[in-house]
Amino acid sequence: MGAIGTIRKHSWIAVAVVGVAIVAFIIGDLTKNNNKMPDLGRIGGTTITYQHFNNLVEEAEENYKRQQGVTQVPSEVQMQLREQMWQQLVSENLMDAEFSKLGLTVSSAEMNDMYVGTFVHPYLRQIFTNPQTGEYQTQAIQYYVDNFESLDTAQKMEWVQLEKAVKEDRSAQKYNALIAGGLYMPKAIAAQVAALSSKVSNANVVALPYQSVAEEEVALTDADYQKYYEKHRNEYRVREELREIDFIIYPIVPTPQDLANIQADVEKVWGEFQEQDPDELVFFVNAESDRSYDSTYRRADEFAAPMDSAIRAAAEGTFIAPRVVGNEWQMAKVLKIENRPDSLRASVIYIFNERAGGTITRGDEQAKQLADSVRNIVAGGAMDFEEAVKQYSDDPSKSDMEWQLDGSYGFLNEKIVETPEGGVFVMQHPAEVGYFVVKVTGKTAPHRKYRVATITRVIAASEATTRSIYNEANRFAGNNRSHSAMTSAAQAENLQVRNTMVNAMSSNLGQVGNARSIVQWAYNEKTKVGDVADQIFEADDKYIVAALKDVYKVGYATLEQVRTMMENQVRVEKRAEILKERANEAMKDCTDLAVIAGKLNAKVDTLDSVAFNDYFLGQFGMEPKIQAAIAATEGNDIVGPLQGSNGVYMLQVTGKADNPKPVDAEGIRNQYSMSYQQKVRSAQQVLKDNTKIVDQRNKFF
C-alpha cells in the first residue's frame, strides 16, 4: 500500500510532464448503456465517447484526491485534468498508430529488464528506491507481481497504470531515436560550414538603420500588407479554432458606506468574542468567521502583517483586537504557545485487520497484539525497524513517510510531535482497519509556534452595491448590442475595452479567472461575430460585458485578422525598401564605399576579425545574414545593399586570416546533430496537423 501510494503520488507528476501520457483505462463494457451520450470527439478513425472520456477524468480526479489528501477537486484543477486526459488520448491514438505501422513493440524480456534487470526504468527507480539507503527495492516490485491477483481493484488499476507508463515511454524512446537518426547534416554541407568558419574577416561596413527613415515617409498600402502576408503566411497558422473576445470589467468593490457598515459589525463581534466561554470559543469562531477554525500551530511569521507582530508579542490567552489584513478584517485569540518542529519524519509498519479487506484475515485483537509485540521488539532493540518492516508489515514495500510539515501527518501528527526522535509507538487507524507501529526518525529544530483562533470578515461589497454595479453593466450592455456600438460607447464613457484570445476549453479571459461561462457563450453556435452577450457574466468578483470580436478558423488566419499584429514588421519591410532604393541610387557608378556613405549621410565602420559563428556583429548586434555575407565574400567588391535585422547594409571585405579557433567538419556535424534532437519534439505536432481531430468537449464542460 505504501508503494501504491507512491505510485499515486508520482503518477500525478507524470501526467503533467511525461510526453507520452500515462492513463489508467477503466475496465468495463461501455456498450451496455442504452442511453448513449453523444460522441465527445474523434481522433483520426477513433471515436471518443463522453462516457469513456468522463471515466478517465473521474479516475484522474480520484488519483488527485488521494495524492493531495483532499475530498474535493478545485474547479481549476478539474479543467487541467480534462485537458491532460484529452491530450493524453490524442497522444495515445496518434502514437499507437505510428508504433503499429513501424512495428515498434516492447517485449516481455525488455519489461523484465526494466523492472529488475540492468536498465531499470527511471519511473520504477524513482518510486521503489529506499530514500534512506539509496537501494532499489526489487523485493517490492516482486511483491506486487506475485500478489497482483490479491490486490483490490484500485491497486490493480494503479499497477497497470504504472506498467503502461513504462511500456509507452520505452516505445516513445524507440520512436524518438528513429526520428533523430533520420536527421543529419550531409558531409558536404558540414565541410562548407567548416570552411567558412576557418577564416576571420576584416570588413568595412555602412549601416543604414531602419529608424533613420522618418515615420511620415512610411506610407503603408494594402499591397504592402498583402505582400508581407503572402511571404509569412505560415507564421499565422491556426491549429485549433479560436475566439477573439473584447470585454469590459465592472469591479464589484465596496462603497464607503459598505466599509463603515462592515467595521461596525466587526466591532460588535469583537465585543462578543471577548466574552465567550473558552469551551464555546471554537463554535463561536465557526459561526462568525468567514473561514473555519484552524487548529494548526504556526510560527508568528507565517501570519500576514500586521497580525504577525501582534501574535509574536502576545501571551497565551491574549485577545488581539480587530485590524485590516489584506482584504479582510481579522481578530484573534492566542490559545496555546509551544516549541515545536517545523517538519517531521517517521517510518511505519502497517498491521491491518480483516476490515482492511484484501487477503487480511486476522481479527482486531490479533492485530493489536501483533502491533504491541512488534513495538516492544523494536523499542527493546531486539530487531532493527527496517527488518521488522520486511518481516511484519502488511505493506513492506515502503515504510518511510518522508519529511512532512508539522500538521501534515493527520491523526499521527500530535503523537509524533510528543514522541522523542527514535521513539516508537502504536496507534490505531481512525477507521479501525488496523494499527500503525510508528518510529519517529527525524525532527527539525523546534520553534516558538502558536495555535490561534482567528475570526475573519472579508471586506466585500454589500448586496445593494453589488446590485447597483450589476444594473450599470446591464444598462451598458442593453444599450450597445453590437461590438462596434460597445467599443464606441466605451470610448465615450471612458471605459477600458480589454481583448483576449481563447480556445474552446479556456477557463480564463486573460488575467480574469473563472470565466468558463463566457468562453462557452463565445463558442455557442448561435453566437455570431459582432454579438454582445445578453447575459452579464460574473467572474473573480467582477461583472463582465463581453462581445465576440472574431473567429479564427483552423488553417491560416486571414490578412485582416493579423493586419494589426503584422504592422510593425510591414513597416520594417517598407523602411528596408526605402533604404535599399537610396543605397542602390548612391552605388550607381561608384566603387568607393566612403563616397557612397557620404551620399547617404552615413559613415564607414571598420570591423576586425569577424567570424562566421560569432554571436554578434560588433556594435550592430545580432545580424546573422550580414555575418554570413562577410564570411562568404571573396575579394574586395562592394556587396549590398543587404537587408538585416536592424537595418540595410553595404560591406566590403578588406582581408581574411585563419581563425584561431577553427571547427572541423565532424565537430560541426555533431553540434548540429544535438540540435536535431530537439526536432523530435515537433513530430507529434506534425502528426496532429495531418490527422483530423474533432474536439467537442466544450459542449459538455
ZAMARGU-4260 file (C-alpha; in steps of 0.2 Angstrom, whole numbers, plus 5000, padded with zeros to 4 digits):
<rodrens>
0) 5000/5000/5000 | 5014/5012/5003 | 5022/5009/4986 | 5005/5010/4978 | 5003/5027/4987
5) 5019/5032/4980 | 5013/5027/4963 | 4998/5038/4965 | 5010/5052/4970 | 5021/5051/4956
10) 5008/5047/4943 | 5001/5065/4946 | 5018/5072/4942 | 5019/5060/4927 | 5003/5066/4919
15) 5009/5084/4920 | 5026/5081/4912 | 5028/5065/4903 | 5027/5067/4884 | 5019/5051/4881
20) 5005/5052/4893 | 5000/5040/4907 | 4982/5034/4909 | 4973/5021/4918 | 4959/5014/4907
25) 4943/5009/4916 | 4939/4991/4913 | 4921/4988/4908 | 4909/4986/4894 | 4905/5004/4889
30) 4892/4997/4876 | 4879/4991/4889 | 4872/5008/4892 | 4857/5010/4881 | 4856/5029/4885
35) 4871/5033/4874 | 4878/5050/4876 | 4883/5060/4860 | 4901/5057/4855 | 4913/5069/4863
40) 4926/5069/4849 | 4935/5059/4836 | 4954/5057/4833 | 4958/5050/4816 | 4947/5035/4814
45) 4944/5033/4833 | 4928/5039/4841 | 4929/5046/4859 | 4913/5044/4868 | 4908/5055/4883
50) 4907/5040/4894 | 4925/5034/4891 | 4932/5051/4892 | 4922/5055/4908 | 4928/5039/4916
55) 4946/5044/4913 | 4944/5061/4921 | 4935/5054/4936 | 4949/5042/4938 | 4962/5056/4937
60) 4952/5066/4950 | 4952/5051/4962 | 4971/5050/4960 | 4972/5069/4963 | 4961/5067/4979
65) 4972/5053/4986 | 4988/5061/4982 | 4983/5078/4989 | 4973/5071/5004 | 4958/5081/4999
70) 4940/5077/4997 | 4936/5090/4983 | 4945/5094/4967 | 4946/5113/4964 | 4937/5118/4948
75) 4954/5125/4940 | 4962/5108/4943 | 4947/5099/4935 | 4950/5109/4920 | 4968/5105/4920
80) 4964/5086/4922 | 4951/5087/4907 | 4964/5095/4896 | 4978/5082/4901 | 4966/5067/4898
85) 4961/5074/4881 | 4979/5077/4876 | 4983/5060/4883 | 4970/5052/4871 | 4977/5062/4856
90) 4994/5057/4860 | 4990/5038/4863 | 4979/5037/4847 | 4992/5046/4836 | 5007/5037/4843
95) 5000/5019/4845 | 4996/5021/4826 | 5014/5025/4822 | 5021/5012/4833 | 5010/4999/4825
100) 5015/5005/4807 | 5033/5004/4812 | 5032/4988/4821 | 5038/4995/4837 | 5035/4984/4852
105) 5041/4981/4869 | 5045/4963/4873 | 5042/4954/4890 | 5061/4952/4891 | 5063/4971/4890
110) 5049/4974/4903 | 5058/4962/4915 | 5074/4971/4912 | 5066/4987/4916 | 5059/4980/4932
115) 5074/4970/4939 | 5087/4970/4926 | 5102/4980/4921 | 5092/4995/4914 | 5079/4999/4927
120) 5067/5012/4921 | 5068/5029/4929 | 5049/5029/4934 | 5052/5012/4944 | 5069/5018/4951
125) 5061/5034/4957 | 5046/5025/4966 | 5055/5010/4973 | 5071/5016/4979 | 5073/5017/4998
130) 5077/5036/5001 | 5087/5032/5017 | 5099/5019/5009 | 5098/5023/4991 | 5094/5004/4987
135) 5082/4999/4973 | 5070/4988/4981 | 5067/4973/4969 | 5058/4964/4983 | 5044/4977/4982
140) 5042/4975/4963 | 5041/4956/4966 | 5028/4959/4980 | 5016/4967/4968 | 5020/4955/4953
145) 5017/4940/4965 | 5002/4946/4974 | 4993/4955/4959 | 4978/4945/4959 | 4975/4948/4978
150) 4976/4967/4976 | 4960/4977/4977 | 4953/4984/4961 | 4961/5002/4964 | 4978/4994/4967
155) 4977/4983/4952 | 4972/4998/4941 | 4987/5009/4948 | 4999/4995/4945 | 4993/4993/4927
160) 4994/5012/4925 | 5012/5011/4930 | 5016/4996/4919 | 5008/5005/4905 | 5018/5021/4908
165) 5034/5012/4907 | 5030/5002/4891 | 5024/5018/4882 | 5039/5028/4887 | 5050/5014/4881
170) 5041/5014/4864 | 5042/5033/4863 | 5061/5032/4866 | 5062/5020/4851 | 5052/5031/4840
175) 5061/5047/4845 | 5078/5038/4842 | 5072/5033/4824 | 5067/5051/4820 | 5083/5058/4827
180) 5093/5045/4817 | 5084/5051/4801 | 5090/5069/4804 | 5108/5073/4800 | 5119/5086/4791
185) 5127/5080/4775 | 5146/5079/4775 | 5147/5092/4760 | 5137/5105/4769 | 5147/5102/4785
190) 5163/5104/4775 | 5157/5121/4768 | 5152/5127/4785 | 5169/5122/4792 | 5177/5131/4778
195) 5168/5147/4781 | 5172/5145/4800 | 5190/5143/4797 | 5193/5161/4792 | 5190/5178/4801
200) 5187/5193/4790 | 5191/5212/4791 | 5177/5222/4783 | 5171/5240/4781 | 5153/5242/4784
205) 5140/5255/4780 | 5124/5253/4790 | 5108/5262/4787 | 5097/5259/4802 | 5078/5257/4800
210) 5075/5271/4812 | 5084/5283/4800 | 5068/5283/4789 | 5056/5296/4796 | 5038/5290/4801
215) 5030/5301/4788 | 5040/5293/4774 | 5032/5276/4778 | 5015/5276/4770 | 5009/5258/4770
220) 4997/5252/4757 | 4986/5237/4756 | 4998/5229/4744 | 5012/5231/4757 | 5002/5221/4769
225) 4997/5208/4756 | 5015/5206/4750 | 5021/5203/4768 | 5006/5191/4772 | 5009/5180/4757
230) 5028/5179/4762 | 5025/5175/4780 | 5008/5166/4779 | 5014/5150/4788 | 5018/5161/4803
235) 5000/5164/4806 | 4994/5146/4806 | 4979/5142/4817 | 4979/5124/4823 | 4963/5125/4834
240) 4948/5136/4832 | 4950/5152/4842 | 4938/5166/4848 | 4944/5184/4850 | 4934/5192/4864
245) 4933/5210/4869 | 4926/5214/4886 | 4923/5227/4899 | 4926/5224/4918 | 4914/5231/4931
250) 4924/5228/4948 | 4912/5223/4962 | 4920/5234/4976 | 4913/5240/4992 | 4907/5259/4994
255) 4912/5270/5008 | 4896/5266/5017 | 4899/5247/5014 | 4916/5249/5023 | 4908/5258/5038
260) 4894/5245/5040 | 4907/5231/5040 | 4918/5240/5053 | 4903/5242/5064 | 4899/5224/5063
265) 4917/5219/5066 | 4917/5230/5082 | 4900/5221/5088 | 4908/5204/5085 | 4924/5209/5094
270) 4914/5213/5110 | 4905/5196/5109 | 4922/5187/5105 | 4930/5193/5121 | 4915/5187/5132
275) 4915/5169/5125 | 4917/5154/5137 | 4933/5145/5132 | 4924/5129/5129 | 4912/5138/5117
280) 4926/5148/5108 | 4928/5137/5093 | 4910/5136/5090 | 4909/5155/5090 | 4923/5156/5078
285) 4915/5144/5066 | 4898/5153/5067 | 4905/5171/5065 | 4921/5169/5054 | 4921/5169/5035
290) 4934/5155/5037 | 4933/5140/5049 | 4943/5137/5064 | 4961/5130/5061 | 4970/5121/5075
295) 4987/5121/5066 | 5002/5128/5076 | 5011/5141/5066 | 5026/5152/5068 | 5022/5171/5070
300) 5030/5175/5053 | 5018/5163/5045 | 5004/5175/5049 | 5001/5190/5037 | 5006/5208/5043
305) 5001/5216/5054 | 4994/5201/5063 | 5011/5193/5064 | 5019/5206/5076 | 5004/5206/5087
310) 5004/5187/5089 | 5023/5187/5092 | 5021/5199/5106 | 5006/5190/5114 | 5005/5179/5129
315) 4994/5163/5130 | 4976/5168/5132 | 4978/5186/5124 | 4965/5193/5113 | 4971/5203/5098
320) 4960/5217/5093 | 4952/5219/5075 | 4964/5225/5061 | 4964/5225/5042 | 4974/5211/5034
325) 4974/5212/5015 | 4956/5212/5010 | 4948/5207/5027 | 4946/5211/5045 | 4954/5199/5057
330) 4953/5197/5076 | 4961/5183/5086 | 4964/5174/5102 | 4981/5165/5106 | 4975/5148/5113
335) 4992/5140/5115 | 5010/5143/5113 | 5023/5128/5111 | 5040/5125/5105 | 5038/5113/5090
340) 5047/5107/5075 | 5043/5114/5058 | 5045/5096/5049 | 5043/5078/5055 | 5049/5062/5048
345) 5043/5044/5053 | 5043/5026/5047 | 5028/5015/5049 | 5024/4996/5050 | 5006/4993/5044
350) 4997/4979/5053 | 4979/4978/5047 | 4964/4968/5052 | 4951/4960/5042 | 4941/4976/5040
355) 4955/4982/5028 | 4950/4969/5015 | 4961/4960/5003 | 4969/4944/5010 | 4970/4950/5028
360) 4960/4938/5039 | 4966/4942/5057 | 4954/4950/5069 | 4956/4967/5078 | 4963/4959/5094
365) 4976/4949/5085 | 4981/4964/5075 | 4983/4974/5091 | 4993/4961/5100 | 5004/4959/5085
370) 5007/4978/5084 | 5011/4979/5103 | 5023/4964/5101 | 5032/4972/5086 | 5033/4989/5095
375) 5041/4980/5110 | 5054/4970/5099 | 5059/4986/5090 | 5059/4998/5105 | 5069/4985/5115
380) 5082/4984/5101 | 5080/4966/5098 | 5076/4970/5079 | 5080/4984/5068 | 5065/4993/5062
385) 5068/4991/5044 | 5070/4972/5047 | 5053/4972/5056 | 5046/4981/5041 | 5051/4967/5030
390) 5045/4953/5042 | 5029/4960/5049 | 5022/4974/5039 | 5007/4971/5028 | 5014/4983/5016
395) 5033/4980/5016 | 5037/4990/5000 | 5039/5007/5008 | 5039/5012/5027 | 5047/5029/5026
400) 5033/5043/5026 | 5046/5056/5022 | 5048/5073/5028 | 5032/5082/5031 | 5027/5099/5038
405) 5020/5099/5056 | 5001/5097/5055 | 5003/5086/5039 | 5003/5069/5047 | 4985/5069/5051
410) 4979/5058/5065 | 4998/5053/5069 | 5004/5071/5070 | 5002/5076/5088 | 5009/5059/5094
415) 5024/5061/5083 | 5027/5078/5090 | 5026/5072/5108 | 5037/5057/5105 | 5056/5059/5105
420) 5066/5056/5090 | 5070/5037/5089 | 5054/5033/5099 | 5042/5020/5094 | 5023/5020/5097
425) 5007/5011/5092 | 4991/5020/5086 | 4975/5013/5079 | 4969/5019/5062 | 4953/5030/5065
430) 4944/5019/5053 | 4948/5004/5064 | 4956/4995/5050 | 4972/4991/5059 | 4987/4998/5069
435) 5002/5008/5064 | 5018/5005/5073 | 5027/5021/5071 | 5045/5026/5073 | 5050/5044/5074
440) 5065/5046/5063 | 5068/5065/5062 | 5063/5082/5068 | 5069/5099/5064 | 5074/5111/5077
445) 5059/5117/5087 | 5052/5135/5085 | 5040/5145/5095 | 5023/5142/5087 | 5005/5147/5091
450) 4988/5140/5090 | 4977/5154/5086 | 4958/5156/5085 | 4955/5169/5071 | 4939/5177/5066
455) 4939/5185/5048 | 4927/5196/5039 | 4930/5198/5021 | 4929/5217/5015 | 4916/5215/5001
460) 4903/5225/4993 | 4885/5224/5000 | 4871/5216/4991 | 4864/5233/4987 | 4881/5239/4980
465) 4883/5223/4970 | 4865/5225/4963 | 4869/5243/4958 | 4885/5238/4949 | 4876/5224/4940
470) 4862/5236/4935 | 4875/5248/4927 | 4884/5234/4917 | 4867/5228/4912 | 4862/5246/4906
475) 4878/5247/4896 | 4875/5230/4888 | 4857/5233/4884 | 4861/5250/4875 | 4875/5243/4865
480) 4870/5227/4856 | 4885/5226/4844 | 4904/5225/4845 | 4906/5242/4836 | 4892/5250/4847
485) 4901/5243/4863 | 4918/5250/4858 | 4911/5267/4853 | 4901/5269/4869 | 4916/5263/4880
490) 4927/5276/4872 | 4913/5289/4876 | 4911/5283/4894 | 4930/5281/4897 | 4928/5263/4899
495) 4943/5251/4896 | 4940/5238/4882 | 4951/5223/4885 | 4955/5210/4872 | 4960/5191/4873
500) 4960/5176/4863 | 4953/5159/4869 | 4951/5141/4864 | 4936/5130/4866 | 4942/5124/4883
505) 4949/5140/4891 | 4943/5145/4908 | 4951/5162/4909 | 4949/5179/4900 | 4967/5185/4901
510) 4970/5188/4919 | 4952/5186/4924 | 4949/5168/4931 | 4933/5158/4932 | 4927/5164/4915
515) 4922/5147/4908 | 4904/5153/4905 | 4910/5167/4894 | 4920/5155/4883 | 4905/5144/4882
520) 4894/5158/4876 | 4908/5163/4863 | 4908/5145/4856 | 4889/5143/4856 | 4883/5140/4838
525) 4870/5154/4840 | 4884/5167/4844 | 4889/5177/4829 | 4904/5189/4826 | 4900/5206/4832
530) 4887/5200/4845 | 4887/5207/4863 | 4881/5194/4876 | 4864/5196/4883 | 4870/5190/4900
535) 4881/5200/4912 | 4894/5187/4917 | 4902/5186/4934 | 4920/5181/4936 | 4933/5184/4950
540) 4922/5197/4959 | 4919/5206/4943 | 4904/5209/4931 | 4909/5206/4913 | 4901/5213/4897
545) 4908/5203/4883 | 4907/5204/4864 | 4913/5191/4851 | 4926/5201/4840 | 4931/5187/4828
550) 4933/5169/4825 | 4949/5161/4819 | 4946/5145/4809 | 4958/5131/4808 | 4970/5134/4794
555) 4978/5151/4792 | 4972/5167/4800 | 4966/5180/4787 | 4975/5195/4782 | 4963/5206/4791
560) 4964/5196/4807 | 4983/5198/4808 | 4984/5215/4800 | 4987/5224/4816 | 4999/5211/4823
565) 5010/5212/4807 | 5010/5231/4806 | 5027/5234/4814 | 5035/5221/4803 | 5027/5228/4787
570) 5034/5245/4792 | 5051/5237/4794 | 5049/5229/4776 | 5044/5246/4770 | 5059/5255/4778
575) 5070/5242/4770 | 5063/5245/4753 | 5066/5264/4755 | 5084/5262/4762 | 5088/5249/4748
580) 5082/5261/4735 | 5093/5275/4742 | 5108/5263/4743 | 5106/5257/4725 | 5105/5275/4719
585) 5121/5280/4729 | 5130/5265/4722 | 5127/5269/4704 | 5144/5271/4695 | 5153/5272/4712
590) 5166/5259/4719 | 5171/5269/4734 | 5162/5264/4750 | 5167/5281/4758 | 5159/5291/4744
595) 5144/5280/4745 | 5142/5283/4763 | 5144/5302/4761 | 5130/5302/4748 | 5119/5293/4761
600) 5125/5304/4776 | 5131/5288/4784 | 5148/5283/4790 | 5160/5268/4786 | 5163/5257/4801
605) 5178/5245/4802 | 5175/5228/4809 | 5190/5216/4813 | 5191/5198/4814 | 5173/5194/4810
610) 5169/5175/4812 | 5156/5166/4803 | 5149/5158/4820 | 5151/5174/4830 | 5135/5178/4841
615) 5136/5197/4837 | 5141/5208/4823 | 5151/5220/4833 | 5141/5236/4838 | 5127/5231/4826
620) 5121/5217/4837 | 5113/5200/4830 | 5115/5201/4811 | 5117/5183/4806 | 5113/5187/4787
625) 5127/5200/4787 | 5139/5189/4796 | 5136/5175/4783 | 5139/5188/4769 | 5155/5194/4776
630) 5161/5176/4778 | 5156/5170/4761 | 5163/5186/4751 | 5179/5184/4742 | 5189/5199/4735
635) 5185/5217/4739 | 5170/5221/4729 | 5156/5231/4737 | 5142/5219/4742 | 5124/5225/4745
640) 5113/5233/4749 | 5108/5218/4761 | 5093/5218/4772 | 5097/5214/4790 | 5088/5213/4807
645) 5091/5231/4812 | 5095/5240/4795 | 5101/5239/4777 | 5120/5236/4775 | 5134/5238/4762
650) 5150/5230/4765 | 5167/5227/4758 | 5179/5214/4764 | 5197/5220/4766 | 5206/5205/4772
655) 5205/5187/4779 | 5215/5177/4791 | 5215/5160/4799 | 5203/5158/4813 | 5212/5155/4829
660) 5198/5144/4835 | 5194/5133/4819 | 5180/5120/4819 | 5182/5104/4810 | 5168/5097/4799
665) 5164/5082/4811 | 5163/5093/4825 | 5150/5104/4816 | 5140/5088/4811 | 5140/5083/4830
670) 5135/5100/4835 | 5120/5101/4823 | 5116/5083/4827 | 5112/5089/4845 | 5101/5102/4839
675) 5092/5090/4828 | 5087/5080/4844 | 5075/5095/4848 | 5066/5092/4831 | 5059/5076/4838
680) 5048/5086/4849 | 5039/5093/4834 | 5035/5075/4827 | 5019/5074/4837 | 5013/5091/4831
685) 5016/5086/4813 | 5005/5070/4816 | 4992/5081/4824 | 4992/5093/4808 | 4990/5078/4797
690) 4976/5070/4807 | 4958/5075/4808 | 4954/5079/4826 | 4936/5083/4831 | 4935/5090/4849
695) 4918/5094/4856 | 4922/5095/4874 | 4916/5112/4875 | 4898/5106/4873 | 4899/5095/4888
700) 4910/5105/4900
</rodrens>
